[in-house]
């Protein structure tokens, strides 16, 4: 670390790593992410960034935002003739593929190498964004990655992707946020388990018109709003740090 810019990048990465480690220790990582986002939303500095004021008497929560999103989506889905122009159901954005975990992907700890899982997740996410956009998207960033539990040789793992949301607020180009879940299937036991969750952001070419994604359940709405606000808060924080760093030069 030789310059203030290097230190800012190091601190930014360290903060993200600390948050990710804390979430990995929680049994319900999706709930942990929601609670973490709610805590961020309650901070005056976050409200100032998002809403231009720090009125703690009118603090938004993820569940409130999700309820508003789901109520709007339900109306649109109930009246498709007038309500779904330019929209698509979240379930219609899904893709999946399934693999048997092989010995060559095993790491020294005896489980499947996380890099292999991340590679498969990225390939599926890119394909999902490509089909959704209609043109080749540009990879922008890896967002939240949660390694909830290990997978082992012989496990039947299904990778399932979905577009959670599209946005014009994350940068100069429209963006597509894709979530990929790695799900361990146990046919003998008749159950499934989400082992890992990967989140990726892709950018569409400038001027591309992206459809709005409509969640079909309250649970989906919570997932969408949690990731949307976490991404937006992170972007605004990064913008502030970049502006602060530039002012030092």
JOHUUR-V548400 format. One line per field, one symbol per residue. phi: phi as a letter, one per 40 degrees, with the letter a starting at -180 (. if undefined). psi: psi as a letter, one per 20 degrees, with the letter a starting at -180 (. if undefined). burial: # if it has 24 or more other ideal C-beta (glycine too) atoms within 12 Angstrom, else .. Layout:
phi->???
psi->???
burial->???
//
This chain:
phi->.bbdcccccccccccccccccccccccbcccccccccdcccccdccccccbgabcccbccbcccccccccccccccccbccbbbcgbacdccccbaabbccbdccccccgbcdcccccccccdccccccccccgbccbcbacccbbccacbbdgccbbcbbaccababbcicbcbbbbbbbcbccbdccgbbaccabbbbbbbcddgccbcccbcbacccccccccccccccccccccccccccccccc
psi->ohrhgggghghghhghhggggghhiqgnhhhghggggggghiphhghgggijrlniilpqrghghhggghgghggghhmhhiijpjrqqhhiiqrqqpqppqhijpaiiirpphhgghghgggggghghghghiqorppgqpcppongqqqrpiqoppppqqogrqqjijahqqqpoppppopppnhhikrqpogqpqpqpqpqqpipoqqppoqjrhghhggghghghgggggghghgghghgghii.
burial->.......#...#...#..##..##....##.#######.###...#..##.........#.##.##..##..#..##.........####..####..#.#...#.....####.###.##############...##.#########.###..#############..##.#############........###########.....#######...###################..#........
//
